[in-house]
Amino acid sequence: MMNIVGDSEHFKQPFDHDDDYVSRADIKREIAIYQELGKKLVSLSKSQLKKLELDELLHDNILKAKTIRINSEAHRRQLHYVGKLMRSVDIDELQENLKNVLNQNRNESSKQNVAEKQKDHLLTGGDEAIQTLLEQHPGLERQKLRQLVRQANKELAKQPETASKSAAELVKYLRAETGE
């Protein structure tokens, strides 16, 4: 059995007296969170970044990171710098804004899918489908719908493998007028 002789103060650790002490491991975990969030921001499109309303320095450095070749040392350093700049940002607010921006994109794509399905239904259903749609959305113009459907069917009959301009115009019209 070994007896330790000495002053008990000698064996104290820095965190024994300080309630505000943060360990190096905690600091590294926090830095890793900023790094991951920085990577997510770099992967966003420019329009999505604008919606986040980041401060100018952070925004510019994220755009700069997008131009640097991925998997290079310069890209890694730029990501670390973006992570460092993010320490001055309210991370909870930024994560909430990021969720909203990403969710808006999902909503946009689902609206596009609804309009595409309506277009397909109109192209196959003819006047009956147009009448049904007009009952659901009375603000639509019957003449314009019939004209777009007729043109799209003609274009698809001539060249079924290519995308129809009129069909795309029909989808655009449906999205604009129905709000879907």
C-alpha positions in Angstrom: 0.0 0.0 0.0 1.3 3.4 -1.0 0.7 6.5 1.1 0.5 9.8 -0.8 2.1 12.5 1.3 1.7 16.1 0.6 -0.4 19.1 0.4 -4.0 18.4 -0.8 -3.8 21.8 -2.6 -1.0 20.2 -4.7 -3.4 17.7 -6.2 -6.2 20.2 -7.1 -7.2 20.6 -10.7 -8.0 24.0 -12.4 -11.6 23.1 -12.7 -12.0 22.4 -8.9 -12.4 26.1 -8.0 -13.7 27.7 -11.3 -17.4 27.2 -12.1 -16.8 28.9 -15.6 -14.1 26.4 -16.5 -14.6 24.8 -20.0 -12.6 21.8 -20.8 -10.6 21.5 -24.0 -12.8 18.6 -25.1 -15.9 20.8 -24.7 -14.3 23.5 -26.8 -13.4 21.0 -29.5 -17.0 19.6 -29.5 -18.3 23.2 -30.0 -15.9 23.9 -32.8 -16.9 20.7 -34.5 -20.5 21.8 -34.4 -19.6 25.1 -36.1 -17.5 23.3 -38.7 -20.4 21.0 -39.6 -22.8 23.9 -39.8 -20.3 25.7 -42.0 -20.2 22.7 -44.4 -24.0 22.8 -44.6 -23.9 26.5 -45.5 -21.2 26.0 -48.1 -23.4 23.3 -49.7 -26.4 25.7 -50.1 -27.1 27.6 -53.3 -26.5 31.3 -53.6 -30.2 32.1 -53.4 -30.6 30.0 -50.3 -27.7 31.8 -48.7 -29.3 35.2 -49.4 -32.4 34.1 -47.6 -30.4 33.4 -44.5 -29.3 37.0 -44.2 -25.8 36.3 -42.9 -23.4 39.1 -42.1 -21.3 40.2 -45.1 -18.0 38.8 -44.0 -19.4 35.3 -43.3 -21.4 35.3 -46.6 -18.4 36.3 -48.7 -16.2 33.6 -47.1 -18.9 31.0 -47.7 -19.0 32.0 -51.4 -15.2 31.9 -51.5 -15.3 28.4 -50.1 -17.6 27.3 -52.9 -15.0 28.4 -55.5 -12.2 26.4 -54.0 -11.7 22.8 -55.2 -13.2 20.3 -52.7 -10.9 17.9 -50.9 -8.0 20.3 -51.2 -6.0 21.7 -48.3 -7.2 25.2 -49.2 -10.8 24.2 -49.0 -10.3 22.6 -45.6 -8.6 25.8 -44.3 -11.4 27.9 -45.7 -14.0 25.7 -44.0 -12.1 26.1 -40.7 -12.1 29.9 -41.2 -15.9 29.9 -41.9 -16.3 27.9 -38.7 -14.3 30.5 -36.8 -16.4 33.3 -38.2 -19.5 31.5 -37.1 -18.6 31.7 -33.5 -19.9 35.2 -33.5 -23.2 34.2 -34.9 -26.3 33.1 -32.9 -26.1 29.4 -33.8 -29.7 28.5 -32.6 -31.2 31.3 -34.8 -29.0 30.3 -37.7 -30.1 26.6 -37.5 -33.8 27.7 -37.3 -33.4 29.9 -40.4 -31.5 27.1 -42.2 -34.4 24.7 -41.5 -36.9 27.2 -42.8 -34.9 27.7 -46.0 -34.5 24.0 -46.6 -38.2 23.4 -45.9 -39.2 26.2 -48.4 -37.4 24.3 -51.1 -39.3 21.1 -50.3 -42.5 23.0 -50.5 -41.6 24.5 -53.8 -40.8 21.0 -55.3 -44.1 19.6 -53.9 -46.0 22.5 -55.5 -44.2 21.8 -58.8 -45.2 18.1 -58.5 -48.9 19.1 -57.9 -48.9 21.3 -61.0 -47.2 18.5 -63.1 -49.9 16.0 -62.0 -52.6 18.5 -62.9 -51.0 19.0 -66.3 -50.9 15.3 -67.0 -54.5 14.9 -65.9 -55.5 17.8 -68.2 -53.6 16.3 -71.2 -55.2 12.9 -70.8 -58.7 14.0 -69.6 -59.5 16.7 -72.2 -62.6 18.9 -71.6 -63.9 16.9 -68.7 -60.6 17.4 -66.8 -60.6 21.1 -67.6 -64.2 21.5 -66.3 -63.3 19.7 -63.1 -60.3 21.9 -62.6 -62.4 25.1 -63.3 -64.9 24.0 -60.6 -62.0 23.7 -58.1 -60.3 26.9 -59.2 -62.9 29.3 -60.8 -60.2 32.0 -61.3 -58.7 30.0 -64.2 -59.5 31.0 -67.8 -61.2 28.2 -69.7 -60.1 29.4 -73.1 -56.4 29.7 -72.1 -56.5 26.2 -70.5 -58.0 24.6 -73.6 -55.6 26.4 -75.9 -52.5 25.3 -73.9 -53.8 21.7 -73.6 -54.5 21.6 -77.4 -51.0 23.0 -78.2 -49.3 20.6 -75.8 -51.1 17.6 -77.2 -50.1 18.6 -80.7 -46.5 19.1 -79.8 -46.4 15.8 -77.9 -48.0 14.0 -80.9 -45.3 15.3 -83.3 -42.3 14.7 -80.9 -43.3 12.5 -77.9 -39.7 12.2 -76.7 -39.0 15.9 -76.4 -40.4 18.3 -73.8 -43.3 20.4 -74.9 -43.1 24.1 -74.6 -46.8 24.4 -74.2 -46.9 21.8 -71.5 -44.2 23.7 -69.6 -46.3 26.9 -70.1 -49.4 25.1 -68.8 -47.5 24.0 -65.6 -46.3 27.6 -65.1 -49.8 29.0 -65.6 -51.3 26.4 -63.2 -48.7 27.2 -60.5 -49.2 31.0 -60.9 -53.0 30.9 -60.9 -53.9 28.1 -58.4 -51.2 29.0 -55.9 -50.0 25.4 -55.9 
